[in-house]
């Protein structure tokens, strides 16, 4: 009985933790959410890919194209 509840719950919580960078990017309306999702999906299994996706999701997105060039 315990296994029938615990195993799916563990799987769902594990997926939620794995996709924290994507969830953060989505809630912050990041302009690169799809790219962050792709990085998280394909390289999130490595700690470096997961941390990289999380840092990218937490960075302030560039709201206007070319803003970095104008601020030089």
N, C-alpha and C positions, 0 to 999 in steps of 0.2 A: 504494500500500500504506500509506504513512504517513498519508495523508488519511483512510483508512477507520478508523484507530485514533484519530487525533488529534481529528477533528471531534466524534465522540460524547463523547470524554473531556472536551474543552473545554466542551461543552454541559452535561454533568453537573456539572463543577466550577463552572461559571457559575451553575447553578441552586442549588447548595449555598451559594455565596457570597451569592446574592440572598436566600435564605431563612435566613440566619444568625440574624436576630432571632427567627424562629419556632422554629428549632432550639434556641436558648438558652432561650426560654420553655418549651418542652417539657421540656428536661432539668431546669429549675428547678421544674417542676410549678406554673407560674404559673397563678393562677386565671382569668386573662384570655387564655389562649393562643389561643382561637378569634378573639377580637377583634384580637389582635396579628397573627395570620395574615391576617385580612382587611385590616388596614392595610398589612401587608407586601405582600400580593398586589396591591392596587389602587393604592397610592401608593408602593410600594417603588422604582419606576422613577425617581422623583425622589430626589435625595440627601436632601432634608429628610424625606420619608416614611420612607425606610430608616433614617435616624439616629433619628427619632422612635420607630419600632418597636423599634429596638435599645435605646434608653434605657428605654422602657416595659418591655421584657423583663428588663432588668437591675435595675429597681426592685424592692424587696422587696414582694411582694404582700400585700395586706390579707387575713389569713387568716379573720377573723371579720367578718360584716356588722355595720356600725355601730360598729366599733372606733374609727374616726376621730372619731366624735361623742362617744364616751365619754372620749376622751383630751384633751378641750378643757380 
